[in-house]
Amino acid sequence: MAEAAARLEAMRTSFPAMPHNIEAEQALLGAIFINNDALYRVSDFLKSDHFFEPLHRAIFDVMARLIEANKIASPITVKSFLPADLDIGGLSLSQYLARLAAEATTVINAADYGRTIHDLAIRRELINIADDIRDAAFNSAVDSEPREQIEHAEQRLYEVAETGRFGSGFETFDAALTQAIDKAALAYQCDGSLSGLPTGLKDLDAKMGGLQPSDLIIIAGRPGMGKTSLATNIAYNVARAYEPSDVTAGSPQARAGGIVAFFSLEMSSEQLATRVIAEQSEISSSSIRRGEISEGDFDALLQRRQQIRRIPLFIDQTGALTVGQVAARARRFKRQRGLDLIVVDYIQLMQGTTQRAAQNRVQEVTEITTGLKALAKELNVRIVALSQLSRNVENREEKRPQLSDLRESGSIEQDADVVLFVFREEYYLKNREPMAGTDAHFKWQADLEGSRGKAEIIIGKQRHGPTGTVNLSFQGEFTRFADLVEASRVP
């Protein structure tokens, strides 16, 4: 085998000395010839493209297809699918395949050989990326922005980082049970109330048990209902409650609250900050924007700023992000700072990654929601994503939204673990005032007064809990949701 490897090396003298290990490739192929089950030890992470030697890529590809078809992969069956006239350092194809099988001694190290081949392929890809970055920097066009080159390089690097992740594969039921008991213990330690991250809204938490790790939570509603306000309130409440604890398993685990990354594709970071400071200082956000505040109000704003300026709430105001870019930035953020909650405002402003998806909006939204759910599982964080509803709501008498109103794709309903609809009857009643002095007008006034300052959070779907409606108060001038104080609760 060493002699054959030397011949292959001699044939590659004109190529740059890229990282590779011909012997490891030969050993793995030989191990699969001896026992086809060895393929399953590496198939989770190893592909034919990871082999350095083109002939070995072809051999591995044929082997994989034969074994997947429940056929035997042996030197005799494999040679039928490869060019018979190959000259491999003086050996024919049949001779070379026979030597691969003859000189393989064990299948025990097959996984180690596969990881060696995989790691070397990643290193070669990093070298190629570095060369491309260098060439692009030297030969960039006049109208090329350096920022675009940086983003492109970053995206390619994170794509490589993802291909370097080995799948966890199957785990025992005992391990899954341990995780379930740990979550139950956490809820028990919280007096049986919450097993997830508190939203800061007690009635909503009581219905949902908090925001659960790896969940995709959709907040949907028509324009003007307060979707962004609710998401901002939750993000702030989580960040405000953050208490760091000891570093465990290589990443900081929050003792309370969490670190929040807010992807604001619609509003600027300054607009979001204005909403938060208005809510916390109880000064109208519109008055802040127009400068219609007193000196005392301005002092209150400065004082409140000092109290909340250090909370771990981070805003990315880049518009038209793809789901791949969101994923790459979230991964980097979690490695650098830790991460517990991601907020995306909103899905319809995101873009698909593939060109095929971009040609069909339904496929594009499907790719986005599937990618967000996969990201939540991968990083073990909660993702709150906002979504618009279709105009069908406006064309019917009953304005309360339902799952069929989710805009553009059924995948939103399918991929989401929780779907929350924001509904404020006051918004619609204001636009339906009957003629003054009529019985209908008196009824309208009574209905308007009864709905003033109230909002409904309709839980249309909850994978791990009940559906239903949670009543909250809504203060529009402060863009704030809060627990509703019912008459039965007043001391």
Secondary structure as GFF3:
##gff-version 3
##sequence-region A 1 491
A	DSSP	alpha_helix	2	11	.	.	.	ID=ss1
A	DSSP	alpha_helix	22	34	.	.	.	ID=ss2
A	DSSP	three_ten_helix	36	41	.	.	.	ID=ss3
A	DSSP	three_ten_helix	48	50	.	.	.	ID=ss4
A	DSSP	alpha_helix	54	68	.	.	.	ID=ss5
A	DSSP	alpha_helix	75	78	.	.	.	ID=ss6
A	DSSP	three_ten_helix	79	81	.	.	.	ID=ss7
A	DSSP	alpha_helix	93	103	.	.	.	ID=ss8
A	DSSP	alpha_helix	110	138	.	.	.	ID=ss9
A	DSSP	alpha_helix	146	163	.	.	.	ID=ss10
A	DSSP	alpha_helix	173	189	.	.	.	ID=ss11
A	DSSP	alpha_helix	202	208	.	.	.	ID=ss12
A	DSSP	beta_strand	216	221	.	.	.	ID=ss13
A	DSSP	alpha_helix	227	240	.	.	.	ID=ss14
A	DSSP	beta_strand	243	248	.	.	.	ID=ss15
A	DSSP	beta_strand	251	256	.	.	.	ID=ss16
A	DSSP	beta_strand	260	264	.	.	.	ID=ss17
A	DSSP	alpha_helix	269	281	.	.	.	ID=ss18
A	DSSP	alpha_helix	285	290	.	.	.	ID=ss19
A	DSSP	alpha_helix	295	308	.	.	.	ID=ss20
A	DSSP	beta_strand	313	316	.	.	.	ID=ss21
A	DSSP	alpha_helix	323	337	.	.	.	ID=ss22
A	DSSP	beta_strand	341	345	.	.	.	ID=ss23
A	DSSP	three_ten_helix	347	349	.	.	.	ID=ss24
A	DSSP	alpha_helix	355	358	.	.	.	ID=ss25
A	DSSP	alpha_helix	361	379	.	.	.	ID=ss26
A	DSSP	beta_strand	382	388	.	.	.	ID=ss27
A	DSSP	three_ten_helix	391	395	.	.	.	ID=ss28
A	DSSP	three_ten_helix	403	405	.	.	.	ID=ss29
A	DSSP	alpha_helix	411	415	.	.	.	ID=ss30
A	DSSP	beta_strand	418	423	.	.	.	ID=ss31
A	DSSP	alpha_helix	425	430	.	.	.	ID=ss32
A	DSSP	alpha_helix	439	451	.	.	.	ID=ss33
A	DSSP	beta_strand	454	462	.	.	.	ID=ss34
A	DSSP	beta_strand	468	475	.	.	.	ID=ss35
A	DSSP	three_ten_helix	476	478	.	.	.	ID=ss36
A	DSSP	beta_strand	480	483	.	.	.	ID=ss37
A	DSSP	three_ten_helix	487	489	.	.	.	ID=ss38
###
